[in-house]
Amino acid sequence: MLENTRLKVFEVEEEDLLALFTEELGINPQNESILMDLKPISKERQKSLKEFYSAYLEDSDFGKIGRIIGAPDIIIHQKIGGGSTHLDQVRLYSNKVEGKAVVSVSKITEGIFVLGLYDQIESYIDWWMDQYGGDCETTVANYMPPKIRLEEFLFLLHGIDMFRRITFENMLAYRYTEKSTLSYADFAKKMSESIGSNDIRWLLPAFLVLTPSILEEDLKLEAKHASLLMELNFLENAGQKDDGDVIMTFGEAGQITGVEFYRTWLLASGIEIKVAGKDGFETKGRFFIAPTALCNHFVHIEKEEDGLIYVNHQAYTKEQLSFQLNKQLGAFFQEEHQQVEKICSQCKNQVPEDALFCNKCGNKLS
């Protein structure tokens, strides 16, 4: 067990987690709880749990973790992976009855759950920034200005990937050229292959794999969405082949962003925030972050009233990214927790801050 003022960590075998919280601590898991996805263990194994996990079961913070993940009202799903990093997933849970605390659930190895108890969402963001945030201090140009259609953004990501791909191919062939060219037919063919690959070493499939539930959207890629590549100077028209296929070369924006990701992109992260409502959990925010040596690429994904999805891309310094994450994620926790002034320790009823007695069970409040 690891512990400091902002974080306390418990490691539990996956097959033991459900029984520990439901059988030993009497927690009744609700919808969207990770406990609902786990299988019960044999009675023989359950007999040894109390002794093996005795220190955990006597720890009030472990019980708090169980109550939070058993009945969350805020869930954040985060995926991390990319250029040189394997895929990891973290789920964050919060329950306003338990105050500002946030629980992270992840796996360090197959079959072992790591449960982290943070004092507040800001502490998790600080930890994440230290681990993954791009350590850049100077503001750089934003070559993907907001707001653009999601489909157009996918073409931009593939444009960056094509620069990387052609650079690798030229290197392997001992071929040097100041102006690399590509055909539109090859661009389109490789884009189709990329989307179907799920290969997070490339930026386009990394975005689709790492951004939770993005593939559930009704994406309709059309040739017209590629025009933004020309408008933003990612690609330039360089003529035609005899068969009429368009020949393109990389423009200034394509060169600069291509070199940036080719040389310094290592990982990315997708985030989805879901908040409990009257009709179940609703998605309230989705984000994609791709740190490089030059900036932290931050993408806010928004669905408009017309059903179309747009992305707002910004190029942030480390300080700006930290501020934005605290703003975007912290806002949901403030909205939830500002409604709860005081909780009755006896029946968990919510009461006004100045109340002396619970208006439900009559318990005297401290």
N, C-alpha and C positions, 0 to 999 in steps of 0.2 A: 504493500500500500504506500503510495506516494502522497505527500501532503505539504501544502504551504498555505499562505493566508488567502490565496485566491482560488486554489485548485486542490481537490482531493481525488485520488484515483484508486479504483478497485478493479482487480482482474478476476473474472469469473468464467468457468468453463461453460460453453454455450448450452450444453445439455442440462446444466444445473440451474440456469438463470430463472426459468419459469417457476420451478418448484421452490426456489429460495424466496421469491417474492409472494407467490400465491399460497403455498402450503405453510411455509415457516413464518411469514410476516402478514398473511391474511389479506393481501392486496387483490382487489378485483379489477382486472384489466378492462379498459374501455376501448371503443373503436379507435383505430389509428395507433394504438399502443404496439410497440415492437413485441411485447409479450404475447400478443394475439397470434403471432407468426411462429411461435416456438412449440415444440412437441413435449408432452409430459414424459417424465423418466420412470423407470421401473421402481416399484416399492422397495426393492432391495437396495438400490442406489440411494434412494431418498433417506433411508435410515442413517446413512453416514454423513448427510449434509450438515446437520446441526453441529456435529463435532468438528468437521473439517472447516466449516465457515463460521465457527463460533465467534471469532473476533469481529467479523463483519456483522453478524446478526445482533451483536451487542452495541454496535456503533449506530448512533442516531442518524448520522449522515447517510449511512447505507439505507436505512429505512426511508429517509427523505428522497433518495434517488428512486426507490421503488414506487413511492407515491406519485412522483413526477412523471416517470415513464409509463406508469400504469394508467394515468388519466391526464394526458397533456392537453393544453388548449392552444399551444403554439408549437409547431414543428418546423424545423429548418433541415432540409436535406441538402447536403453538400457532397459533391464528387470532386476528387482531385486526381490529376494525372497529366500526361502529355508527352512532350518531346523526348524526355529521357526519364520519365517517372511512371511506374506502374499505377494502375487504377486503385484508388482508395475511396472509401465512402465514410462519411460521418453524419449521424443524425443527432440534432439537438432538440431537447424537449424542455418545455417550461409549463408550469401550472401556477396560475395567479394565487391560488390558495396557499402555496408554499413560498410566496414572496418573489424576489427577483432572481432566485437561483436558476441556473441552467445546467442541464445534464447532457453530456456528450456520450454517444454510444458508437463504438467502432471496434474493429478487429485488428489486432497486431499480427496474429497468426491464425491459421485456420482452426476454428474450434474454441478460440479464446476471445471473449468480449472484454473490452476495456471501457469502464464506466467512469467518466470524469464529472465531478461536481464543481461547477464554477459559481462564484458568488453573484455574478451578473453577466449579461451578454457582453458587456464591454471587456471583461477579462478574457473571454474566449477570443474576441476580435484581436486584442493585444497579442495573445499567444499565436494566433494564426498569422498575423502580420510579421512577427518575429521569425516564424518558420518559413513563410512562403512569399511575403511581400517583396516586390522588387525594390532594392535599395537605391532609388534614384531621387535626386534632389532638385533637378532642373526641369522646368516645364518645356515640353517639346511640341512641335506642330501636330495638329490632329488632322490626319489625311482621310479620316472616315467621319465626316461631320454629321451630326444628328439633324433631323430624324430621318431614317431611311427604312424602307420596307425590309422585312426579315429576308425575303427572297433575294433582294439586291445585296444584302450583307453577306449572304452565303456565297455569292459570286465574288465578292471582294476577298473573302477568306481563301477561296480557291485560287484567285489570282496570286495571292501571296505564296500559297503552296506550289503553284506552277513555277514561280521564280526559284524557290528552293529546289524543286525537282530538277529543273533544267540546269541549275548550278551544279548539283550533284552529278548529273549525267555528263556534263562537260568535263568535270574534274576526273571522273572515272575513265573518260575517253582521251585524257590528256589534251583536251581541246580548249583553247583560249579564244574568247571573242568578247569584244567590248559591247556589242549589241546582240543579245540573244533574241531569237525569233521563235514564234510558235504559230500554228494554224488554229483557226477557230474550231475546226472539226476535232482536232486533237484535244483542245481545251475542253470541249463539251464531253468527249468520250472519257477523258480522265476524271472529269467532275462526277459523272455517273458512277464510275468505278470507286471513286473516293467516298461518296456517300454510302455505298453499299459495303465498304470495307470495315468500318468500325475501328480503324487503325488510328489510335489517339496520338501517334507520332506526327500526324499531319493535322494542321490547324482546323480545316473544315470538319473532318469526322470527329476531332476532339470536341469541337463546339457541340455537335449533335449528340455525342455520347455523354459528355459531362454535364450538359444543361438538363436538369431533371424535367421530364415530361414534354420536352420540345418536339420530339418525334410524334407525339400524340396530336399535334396541331395539323391542320389541313394545309400543308405546304404545296404550292402550285408554281413550280419553277418554269419560267417561260423565257424565250430568247430575249424579249424586251428588257428583262431584268439585268441583262449583261451590259446594257448601254451605259450604266453608271460607271463601269470600268473605264470607259473612254472619257466620260464627263469629268471624272475626278483625276484623270491622267494616270491611272494605274496601267492602262494599255494604250498603245497608239497604233493606228492603221499603217501598215507598211507595204500594202499592195495586195495582189491576188495571184493565186496559182493559175495554171492553165485550165484547171477544172472549175475555177470560180471560187474556190475556198479562200477565205480571207486570211492574209498573213498579218500577224501583229508583233509588236515589240513592246518592251516595258517602258512606260513613261517615268517621269520624275517620282511620282508618288509610289509607283510600283517598284522602282529601284530602291528607294529609301526604306520602305516598309519590308520589302523582300530581304534586303541585306540585314535589317534589324532582326527579323525572325530567323533567318538562316544562321546567323552567328550567335544569337544570345537567347533564343526562346527554349525553355526547358520544361515548363509545366503550365497548367491552366486549372481553373476551378469553376464549377457551375453551382449555383445556389438557388433553391426554391423555398419560399416562405409560405406556410399554410397556417391559417388561423381558424379556430373553431367558431362556427356560426349556428344559427337556428336550424339550418338544413345540413349540418355536417361541416367538414373542413373545406375552406375555400383558399385557392391560391391567391396570395396577395402581392407577390413579387418574385421576379426571376432575374438572375444576374449571371454574367460570365466575366471572369477575370483572367487575363493573360499577362503575367509580369515578364518584362524583358530587361536588358541592361539599361535601356533608354527611358522606359516609362512603364506604368501599370495600366494596361488596356482594360478599361472598365465598360461593360456593356449592360445597359438596363433594357430589359425586354418587356414591352408593354402591348397589351391588346386593346385596340380602340373600340368605340361603340359599334363601328361598322363591321367588327369581327376580324379586321386585318391586323396583323402584328407588325410592330415597328421596333427598331432598336435605336437606342441613344448611346453612341460611343464617345468616350472621353479618354484622353491620355493624361494620367495622373502621376504626380510624384508620390512617394511613399506616404508623406504626411497627408496629402489630399485623398489618397485611397482610404487611409485609416479614418479620416473625417467622414467620408462618404459611406463607408460601411457602418459606422456608428450611427449615422443619420438614417440610413435606409433600414437597417435591422433594428436599431434601438427604438425607432418610432413605434413599432408594433408592440414592444414590451412596455413602453410608457403608456400607450393607449389601454393595454390590458390591466396594468398594475395600478394606474391612477384611480381606477374604479374601486379598488379594495383599500379601505381605510384601516380596518381592524378585523381580525378573525377570532371567533370564539374558540378557545382551546378544547372545549367540551364537545361541541356539535359541529364545528367548522362553519358556522353561519357567518355571513358578512354583516357587519354592523357599522354605524357611523363612528368616526374617529373619537368623538367626545362621549360615547356611550359608556356607562358604568356597569350595566348588566346586559346580557344577551337578551334580545327581544324574542328569541325562539325558545331557549331552554331555561333562561333565568340565571345562568352561570355568572358569577361576579368576574368582571374583566380586570386584568392588571394594567 
